[in-house]
Amino acid sequence: MSAIRPLPDLLVSQIAAGEVVERPASALKELLENSLDAGARDIRVDLEEGGIKLIRVADDGAGMAPDDLPLALTRHATSKIASLEDLERVASLGFRGEALASIASVARVSLVSRRAALPHAWKIGALDGRLGGVEPAALGRGTVIEARDLFFNTPARRKFLKTPATEYGHCDESLIRLALAHPACAFTLGHNGRTARRFNAGDWQARALEVLGEEFAGAARTLDEQAGPLRLYGLAGLPAYSRAGRDAQYLFVNGRFVRDKLLGHAIREAYRDVLHHERHPAYVLFLELPPEGVDVNVHPAKTEVRFREGRSVHQFVFHALERNLAGGRREAAPPFAPAQESAPPVPGTTPFPRSGFAPRGETWRQSGLALAEQPARYFGMVAEALDSATDIPAPRSSPAQQESPPLGYALGQVAGIYVLAENSTGLVVVDMHAAHERILYEGLKTALAERRLASQPLLIPVVFQATALEMATAEEAREGLAEMGFELAPVSPTHLALRALPALLKDADGETLARQVLKDIREYGISGAMTARRDQLLATLACHGAVRAHRRLTLPEMNALLRDMERTERADQCNHGRPTWFQLTLADLDKFFMRGK
């Protein structure tokens, strides 16, 4: 007698349901996606006990004909694709034909639907995967589906569910994600007989701010960039609005919420220079591209995708978001504009030699010394020059009455930590160490970008056992590794030898560094593989080189710092994501002193 036998249909459906229906929230997600695919513009969700006892979704979509009702609850039956070509360019949210059948195998399901042209609605039920007959029913338009007693026939699965409150929280989050992606549709959520949430139809910006709140609205910048068929738009939270967790991160690809490693890495890289490594950014971002450019048939839950041109997508998202974050803060002050080389001297100061903090593209040389090579000597020389400058009192006329640069002109210091300046808008307060740290960091990055990384030969090569993938990557990327300062070559079919590494990283663990670089090259390409480690060292160097707290600065020094901030990208935040300055308008000051009351 054969030991192999086919499984019963019900058991097959329940096994499949385990991939699609993990908890009430995943069942709700599938039902909502069906409603949206049907063209619904108003969806009502009612839950009982967090969705464990009841999930009811009512929509005003196109509805179904009576002949379609049994097929809707049958596995691998769908109206959304009909061929492999359709699968390769899926534009709908659902397409597998598994969701309703999976839910019907683990819950008591009732489905009522009506097409607008039909005289009345039709109804069908399902229990333990067995379908009932199609019967006439009453319904104005659209579809109503109920799933009761989730996992009633699979007690082993049901016992893994959390409390109703926890399950409700997950359901609420599922609805929020779809509401963000489809702002033209109204959503209502009820729980245990009470309305808990209502989203009116509107645009994506209003929906995003409704979800994340006014605090996010005041600390986010609008993003909308396009390159060929790729478009990225949404709201990117500034680093000062960083969070302890990832609860405020919403990323959508063609209207589908995803958690994608490649896109996640691109976003982290864009925030890396302005955010502390233990904090997380907040954002609502929408990526659009042709359906054939992304494979959504990766996982039954459909939250994972695979891009056909992954590196291009990664670079587009990274650069678009990085440019957006480097564009200045949403403050009363206008965006920073690069200072002109021919700008007149700052009123109230003596002519002052430039501090060496050059805008992008200039050569970082001062007194014949390369800043990246000899920072300690450089800063010492600059400090001597600054200390010898003559400190002339500020002019009697208010700078606010003159043409002033964005950050204005320095007035003085507070506690040796903050610089106070006056611009045309009011009062500017600058954290001098944080601002100087950012200026140095960006300058060091520019200096290194203008020349090849110096390589440091190792007296004793580091030999380590490598996997087949590591051996292949080292061989294929030999030239690119050499440009980054690495000399990595095979010494046997299973071992690699590291004979040289970038001079800036000469104190790093050679084997660990080599393995990580090879891993990064496989995942992200040669161009981005070295950036994170290099920048970590530059950030440390900038921090130690920046002006320390409690050092008294002269007015020329303060004004030089302000001008350098205006010329530096991402000068609004330090390397750890803290703000470097903020603006107090005259209206703010009047409010503090109750002027006009």
DOZAKE-721552 format. One record per residue (C-alpha): x, y, z; residue in three letters; residue number from 1. Coordinates in steps of 0.1 Angstrom, whole numbers. Layout:
N
X;Y;Z;Ala;NUM
...
This chain:
597
0;0;0;Met;1
14;34;-10;Ser;2
25;57;19;Ala;3
17;88;-3;Ile;4
-19;99;-6;Arg;5
-36;131;-17;Pro;6
-48;154;11;Leu;7
-85;162;14;Pro;8
-97;194;-2;Asp;9
-106;210;31;Leu;10
-72;202;47;Leu;11
-55;216;16;Val;12
-75;248;19;Ser;13
-68;251;56;Gln;14
-30;247;50;Ile;15
-32;274;23;Ala;16
-52;296;47;Ala;17
-22;295;71;Gly;18
-2;315;45;Glu;19
-29;340;38;Val;20
-49;343;70;Val;21
-26;346;100;Glu;22
-50;366;122;Arg;23
-81;388;118;Pro;24
-60;417;104;Ala;25
-48;396;75;Ser;26
-83;385;67;Ala;27
-95;421;68;Leu;28
-67;432;45;Lys;29
-77;407;19;Glu;30
-114;417;21;Leu;31
-106;454;18;Leu;32
-84;448;-12;Glu;33
-112;430;-29;Asn;34
-135;459;-22;Ser;35
-110;484;-36;Leu;36
-104;462;-67;Asp;37
-142;463;-73;Ala;38
-140;501;-75;Gly;39
-155;509;-41;Ala;40
-156;545;-30;Arg;41
-171;540;5;Asp;42
-162;510;27;Ile;43
-176;502;61;Arg;44
-159;477;84;Val;45
-175;463;115;Asp;46
-155;442;140;Leu;47
-165;423;171;Glu;48
-139;412;197;Glu;49
-110;425;175;Gly;50
-123;406;145;Gly;51
-121;372;162;Ile;52
-159;370;165;Lys;53
-169;390;134;Leu;54
-153;408;104;Ile;55
-179;425;83;Arg;56
-170;445;52;Val;57
-196;464;32;Ala;58
-187;483;0;Asp;59
-204;502;-28;Asp;60
-183;486;-55;Gly;61
-194;469;-88;Ala;62
-208;438;-71;Gly;63
-210;403;-85;Met;64
-235;384;-107;Ala;65
-251;353;-90;Pro;66
-231;329;-111;Asp;67
-199;344;-98;Asp;68
-207;339;-61;Leu;69
-197;302;-59;Pro;70
-166;309;-79;Leu;71
-156;337;-56;Ala;72
-153;312;-27;Leu;73
-135;286;-48;Thr;74
-97;283;-47;Arg;75
-77;297;-76;His;76
-107;314;-92;Ala;77
-103;351;-100;Thr;78
-114;377;-125;Ser;79
-82;397;-122;Lys;80
-57;376;-143;Ile;81
-62;350;-170;Ala;82
-26;343;-183;Ser;83
11;344;-174;Leu;84
13;378;-192;Glu;85
-14;392;-168;Asp;86
6;379;-138;Leu;87
37;396;-150;Glu;88
20;430;-150;Arg;89
-5;428;-122;Val;90
-22;462;-115;Ala;91
-48;450;-90;Ser;92
-43;444;-53;Leu;93
-56;409;-54;Gly;94
-49;383;-81;Phe;95
-42;349;-66;Arg;96
-78;337;-61;Gly;97
-70;323;-27;Glu;98
-81;348;-1;Ala;99
-119;342;0;Leu;100
-115;305;-2;Ala;101
-89;305;26;Ser;102
-112;326;48;Ile;103
-141;303;40;Ala;104
-121;273;52;Ser;105
-115;287;87;Val;106
-145;308;94;Ala;107
-183;309;89;Arg;108
-187;331;58;Val;109
-217;348;43;Ser;110
-214;367;10;Leu;111
-241;391;-4;Val;112
-236;410;-36;Ser;113
-256;429;-62;Arg;114
-247;444;-96;Arg;115
-264;478;-102;Ala;116
-282;465;-133;Ala;117
-298;435;-115;Leu;118
-332;437;-98;Pro;119
-319;424;-65;His;120
-289;409;-47;Ala;121
-279;373;-42;Trp;122
-264;355;-13;Lys;123
-242;325;-6;Ile;124
-228;309;26;Gly;125
-198;287;33;Ala;126
-191;264;63;Leu;127
-160;242;67;Asp;128
-152;250;31;Gly;129
-185;236;18;Arg;130
-206;260;-2;Leu;131
-243;265;2;Gly;132
-268;274;-25;Gly;133
-272;308;-41;Val;134
-303;326;-28;Glu;135
-320;360;-35;Pro;136
-312;387;-9;Ala;137
-318;424;-2;Ala;138
-290;449;-8;Leu;139
-289;483;-25;Gly;140
-255;479;-43;Arg;141
-221;465;-39;Gly;142
-210;436;-17;Thr;143
-212;427;20;Val;144
-191;398;33;Ile;145
-191;385;69;Glu;146
-166;361;84;Ala;147
-176;349;119;Arg;148
-157;329;145;Asp;149
-123;329;129;Leu;150
-105;296;133;Phe;151
-135;280;150;Phe;152
-126;246;133;Asn;153
-88;249;139;Thr;154
-85;254;176;Pro;155
-47;250;175;Ala;156
-45;281;153;Arg;157
-71;300;174;Arg;158
-52;297;206;Lys;159
-23;316;191;Phe;160
-45;347;187;Leu;161
-38;375;211;Lys;162
-64;395;232;Thr;163
-93;412;213;Pro;164
-77;446;220;Ala;165
-44;435;204;Thr;166
-61;419;174;Glu;167
-82;451;170;Tyr;168
-50;471;169;Gly;169
-37;450;141;His;170
-70;454;122;Cys;171
-69;491;127;Asp;172
-34;493;113;Glu;173
-44;472;82;Ser;174
-72;496;75;Leu;175
-49;526;79;Ile;176
-24;513;54;Arg;177
-50;508;27;Leu;178
-66;541;36;Ala;179
-33;559;30;Leu;180
-28;542;-3;Ala;181
-64;550;-15;His;182
-74;584;-3;Pro;183
-102;587;-29;Ala;184
-121;561;-10;Cys;185
-139;568;23;Ala;186
-134;543;52;Phe;187
-154;537;84;Thr;188
-143;514;111;Leu;189
-166;502;138;Gly;190
-158;480;168;His;191
-182;463;191;Asn;192
-211;485;179;Gly;193
-192;518;182;Arg;194
-177;539;154;Thr;195
-139;540;161;Ala;196
-125;557;130;Arg;197
-137;576;99;Arg;198
-117;587;69;Phe;199
-135;609;44;Asn;200
-125;608;7;Ala;201
-98;633;-1;Gly;202
-63;636;-14;Asp;203
-32;617;-3;Trp;204
-17;647;17;Gln;205
-48;652;38;Ala;206
-51;615;44;Arg;207
-14;612;54;Ala;208
-17;642;79;Leu;209
-49;628;92;Glu;210
-32;595;101;Val;211
1;609;114;Leu;212
-12;641;130;Gly;213
-3;677;131;Glu;214
30;672;148;Glu;215
42;652;118;Phe;216
27;678;95;Ala;217
49;705;110;Gly;218
80;683;107;Ala;219
77;668;73;Ala;220
86;679;38;Arg;221
67;671;6;Thr;222
86;651;-19;Leu;223
77;645;-56;Asp;224
104;634;-80;Glu;225
103;615;-113;Gln;226
129;598;-134;Ala;227
117;581;-165;Gly;228
90;557;-155;Pro;229
98;560;-118;Leu;230
80;584;-95;Arg;231
85;589;-58;Leu;232
62;612;-39;Tyr;233
49;616;-3;Gly;234
59;632;30;Leu;235
94;626;45;Ala;236
97;635;82;Gly;237
127;656;92;Leu;238
152;640;115;Pro;239
141;661;144;Ala;240
108;641;143;Tyr;241
126;608;146;Ser;242
110;579;165;Arg;243
121;552;188;Ala;244
103;526;167;Gly;245
92;520;131;Arg;246
55;527;138;Asp;247
53;558;116;Ala;248
68;543;84;Gln;249
45;537;55;Tyr;250
59;527;21;Leu;251
37;518;-9;Phe;252
46;504;-43;Val;253
18;510;-69;Asn;254
-7;514;-42;Gly;255
4;483;-22;Arg;256
19;486;13;Phe;257
52;468;13;Val;258
81;460;36;Arg;259
109;457;11;Asp;260
145;452;21;Lys;261
159;470;-9;Leu;262
137;501;-5;Leu;263
142;500;32;Gly;264
180;501;27;His;265
177;530;3;Ala;266
156;550;28;Ile;267
180;543;57;Arg;268
210;554;36;Glu;269
192;586;27;Ala;270
186;594;64;Tyr;271
220;580;76;Arg;272
239;613;76;Asp;273
212;632;95;Val;274
197;606;120;Leu;275
211;590;150;His;276
216;552;144;His;277
192;543;173;Glu;278
163;565;159;Arg;279
139;558;131;His;280
125;582;105;Pro;281
88;588;99;Ala;282
75;589;64;Tyr;283
46;582;40;Val;284
62;574;6;Leu;285
46;562;-26;Phe;286
67;547;-54;Leu;287
51;543;-88;Glu;288
65;523;-117;Leu;289
51;502;-146;Pro;290
35;470;-133;Pro;291
58;449;-154;Glu;292
88;464;-135;Gly;293
78;448;-102;Val;294
70;412;-93;Asp;295
43;411;-66;Val;296
39;374;-68;Asn;297
66;367;-41;Val;298
46;358;-10;His;299
10;351;-4;Pro;300
7;380;20;Ala;301
18;403;-9;Lys;302
38;426;13;Thr;303
71;416;-3;Glu;304
80;425;-39;Val;305
109;420;-63;Arg;306
121;447;-87;Phe;307
133;437;-121;Arg;308
158;466;-121;Glu;309
165;466;-83;Gly;310
197;487;-84;Arg;311
181;514;-105;Ser;312
151;516;-82;Val;313
174;517;-51;His;314
195;545;-65;Gln;315
165;565;-76;Phe;316
148;563;-41;Val;317
180;570;-23;Phe;318
190;601;-43;His;319
155;615;-44;Ala;320
151;613;-7;Leu;321
186;625;1;Glu;322
181;656;-21;Arg;323
148;663;-3;Asn;324
164;660;31;Leu;325
193;683;21;Ala;326
170;710;10;Gly;327
166;729;43;Gly;328
139;730;70;Arg;329
103;740;68;Arg;330
108;771;89;Glu;331
98;807;86;Ala;332
132;815;72;Ala;333
136;810;35;Pro;334
156;780;21;Pro;335
194;783;23;Phe;336
210;797;-7;Ala;337
248;793;-15;Pro;338
267;824;-6;Ala;339
284;842;-35;Gln;340
322;845;-35;Glu;341
319;882;-42;Ser;342
296;889;-13;Ala;343
304;921;6;Pro;344
320;919;41;Pro;345
296;913;69;Val;346
285;946;85;Pro;347
302;952;118;Gly;348
331;929;112;Thr;349
366;932;97;Thr;350
373;914;65;Pro;351
378;878;76;Phe;352
396;850;57;Pro;353
373;822;47;Arg;354
373;793;72;Ser;355
380;767;46;Gly;356
345;752;48;Phe;357
340;751;10;Ala;358
308;745;-9;Pro;359
306;712;-28;Arg;360
330;710;-57;Gly;361
357;733;-43;Glu;362
392;720;-33;Thr;363
396;718;5;Trp;364
431;733;9;Arg;365
441;760;34;Gln;366
477;771;41;Ser;367
490;742;20;Gly;368
474;716;42;Leu;369
448;690;32;Ala;370
420;691;58;Leu;371
413;654;55;Ala;372
449;646;60;Glu;373
459;668;89;Gln;374
428;680;107;Pro;375
444;688;140;Ala;376
471;711;126;Arg;377
445;727;103;Tyr;378
421;735;131;Phe;379
449;749;152;Gly;380
459;773;125;Met;381
424;784;119;Val;382
418;790;156;Ala;383
449;812;158;Glu;384
437;832;128;Ala;385
403;836;144;Leu;386
417;846;178;Asp;387
438;873;162;Ser;388
409;889;143;Ala;389
397;922;155;Thr;390
362;922;172;Asp;391
344;953;161;Ile;392
310;961;178;Pro;393
279;955;158;Ala;394
264;984;138;Pro;395
239;1007;154;Arg;396
214;1001;126;Ser;397
195;969;129;Ser;398
206;942;104;Pro;399
169;933;100;Ala;400
165;967;82;Gln;401
192;958;57;Gln;402
195;930;31;Glu;403
204;901;53;Ser;404
214;865;45;Pro;405
191;836;55;Pro;406
207;831;89;Leu;407
213;868;95;Gly;408
241;884;114;Tyr;409
255;874;148;Ala;410
246;893;179;Leu;411
264;872;206;Gly;412
267;839;225;Gln;413
247;823;253;Val;414
265;801;278;Ala;415
293;795;253;Gly;416
270;771;235;Ile;417
245;790;214;Tyr;418
250;817;188;Val;419
222;844;186;Leu;420
217;860;152;Ala;421
192;885;138;Glu;422
177;881;103;Asn;423
149;897;85;Ser;424
124;873;101;Thr;425
135;877;137;Gly;426
159;858;160;Leu;427
180;827;150;Val;428
194;804;176;Val;429
223;782;166;Val;430
239;753;184;Asp;431
275;761;174;Met;432
291;727;180;His;433
263;708;162;Ala;434
264;732;132;Ala;435
302;731;130;His;436
302;693;132;Glu;437
279;691;101;Arg;438
300;716;82;Ile;439
332;696;88;Leu;440
316;663;80;Tyr;441
302;674;47;Glu;442
335;690;38;Gly;443
355;658;46;Leu;444
331;638;24;Lys;445
336;662;-4;Thr;446
374;660;-1;Ala;447
374;623;-2;Leu;448
350;622;-32;Ala;449
374;643;-52;Glu;450
402;617;-52;Arg;451
408;580;-49;Arg;452
408;565;-15;Leu;453
444;559;-3;Ala;454
452;523;2;Ser;455
472;509;32;Gln;456
491;477;24;Pro;457
491;451;52;Leu;458
524;438;65;Leu;459
508;404;71;Ile;460
479;396;48;Pro;461
446;385;64;Val;462
437;351;50;Val;463
402;337;57;Phe;464
379;310;45;Gln;465
353;323;20;Ala;466
321;309;6;Thr;467
316;303;-31;Ala;468
296;335;-34;Leu;469
323;355;-17;Glu;470
350;340;-39;Met;471
329;349;-70;Ala;472
321;384;-58;Thr;473
358;392;-50;Ala;474
368;380;-85;Glu;475
340;399;-104;Glu;476
345;431;-84;Ala;477
383;431;-84;Arg;478
387;465;-101;Glu;479
360;482;-81;Gly;480
375;469;-48;Leu;481
409;483;-59;Ala;482
393;517;-65;Glu;483
380;516;-29;Met;484
414;508;-16;Gly;485
410;470;-12;Phe;486
434;444;-25;Glu;487
415;411;-21;Leu;488
425;380;-41;Ala;489
421;342;-39;Pro;490
449;322;-25;Val;491
432;288;-29;Ser;492
398;276;-42;Pro;493
383;283;-7;Thr;494
404;311;8;His;495
408;348;2;Leu;496
437;370;12;Ala;497
432;407;22;Leu;498
466;424;13;Arg;499
455;460;15;Ala;500
425;481;27;Leu;501
416;518;27;Pro;502
440;538;48;Ala;503
411;554;68;Leu;504
401;519;79;Leu;505
435;505;87;Lys;506
425;498;123;Asp;507
394;479;114;Ala;508
390;441;117;Asp;509
401;430;82;Gly;510
382;398;78;Glu;511
349;412;92;Thr;512
353;443;70;Leu;513
361;423;38;Ala;514
331;400;44;Arg;515
307;429;49;Gln;516
319;448;19;Val;517
315;417;-3;Leu;518
280;412;11;Lys;519
272;448;4;Asp;520
285;446;-32;Ile;521
263;416;-39;Arg;522
232;434;-26;Glu;523
237;470;-35;Tyr;524
265;472;-61;Gly;525
300;485;-59;Ile;526
291;522;-56;Ser;527
273;521;-23;Gly;528
293;493;-6;Ala;529
319;515;12;Met;530
298;545;20;Thr;531
285;536;55;Ala;532
319;526;70;Arg;533
337;555;56;Arg;534
311;580;68;Asp;535
312;566;103;Gln;536
348;574;105;Leu;537
344;609;90;Leu;538
316;616;115;Ala;539
339;608;144;Thr;540
366;630;129;Leu;541
342;659;124;Ala;542
328;656;160;Cys;543
363;658;175;His;544
373;686;151;Gly;545
342;708;157;Ala;546
344;738;180;Val;547
337;727;216;Arg;548
311;741;239;Ala;549
320;770;262;His;550
345;784;238;Arg;551
340;821;235;Arg;552
337;832;198;Leu;553
342;866;183;Thr;554
316;882;161;Leu;555
337;874;130;Pro;556
339;838;140;Glu;557
301;836;146;Met;558
293;852;113;Asn;559
318;829;95;Ala;560
300;800;110;Leu;561
266;813;99;Leu;562
279;818;63;Arg;563
294;783;62;Asp;564
261;768;74;Met;565
243;785;45;Glu;566
268;770;20;Arg;567
266;735;35;Thr;568
241;708;25;Glu;569
221;692;53;Arg;570
232;720;77;Ala;571
199;720;94;Asp;572
208;688;114;Gln;573
239;675;130;Cys;574
252;640;122;Asn;575
230;625;149;His;576
197;641;136;Gly;577
195;669;161;Arg;578
186;704;148;Pro;579
214;728;145;Thr;580
193;760;146;Trp;581
158;773;149;Phe;582
139;805;141;Gln;583
120;827;164;Leu;584
99;852;144;Thr;585
91;887;155;Leu;586
55;875;160;Ala;587
68;847;184;Asp;588
87;873;204;Leu;589
57;896;205;Asp;590
36;867;218;Lys;591
62;860;246;Phe;592
61;896;258;Phe;593
23;900;252;Met;594
28;930;229;Arg;595
-4;942;213;Gly;596
-25;927;241;Lys;597
